[in-house]
Amino acid sequence: MGAPVEIEFAVDLSKRELAFLQLRPLALSKETEELAIGKLEPNLLLCSSSSVMGNGRIDDIHDIIVVDRHRFDRATSRATAADIAQFNAELAPHRPYLLIGVGRWGSADPWLGIPVTWDQISGARVIVEAGFEEFKVTPSQGTHFFQNLTSFNVGYFTVNPDAGEGTVDWAWLAAQPFVRERSCVRHIRSERPIIVKMNGKNGEGIILKP
């Protein structure tokens, strides 16, 4: 890779075997001026997380594609993925957007998340992965798209509000006027930019309401 890497591996102690599962480069931006996140009033935050992949500041996002946490049905997650792909086709590549959903993004098991492929969300500049309400699923933390995330410097926020791990203001999202809606997927557009700050060294990040 020619750079520091993160390796996931498994060990079978009974057989004294070591197996490498996956590897990704640790891509840290050289930007340092925007890393100071600081303390902000909770009502200003759309999202906050202490498990963030990415670094720096993003200030050119005006669109949000959000999967409504309260209306999402795990039994129809494949249809939800198709709806997201439709919005992605309309926005990418000229309008980068913030993607917010529940469960594991890209999960092979549609009951554990939304089984999108990278081409279905390729226009996302920042992705938020939030936990389900009814049960806890181990987050993917972007494992299905690591190489794409690092190659295109896409921010990835992992949030489990019910476990006290980060926040998403679902009420604010539900109250916003929307451009279009397909089932439980909604496209929100803001005239003012949505500001994203990520500290790649400590894994913290925030997304400010426009």
PyMOL commands that set and color helices and strands:
alter all, ss='L'
color gray80, all
select helices_A, chain A and resi 42-44+74-91+118-120+143-151+161-163+170-175
alter helices_A, ss='H'
color red, helices_A
select strands_A, chain A and resi 5-12+17-25+45-49+52-53+56-67+97-102+104-105+113-114+124-130+155-159+167-168+180-182+185-199+204-208
alter strands_A, ss='S'
color yellow, strands_A
deselect
rebuild
show_as cartoon
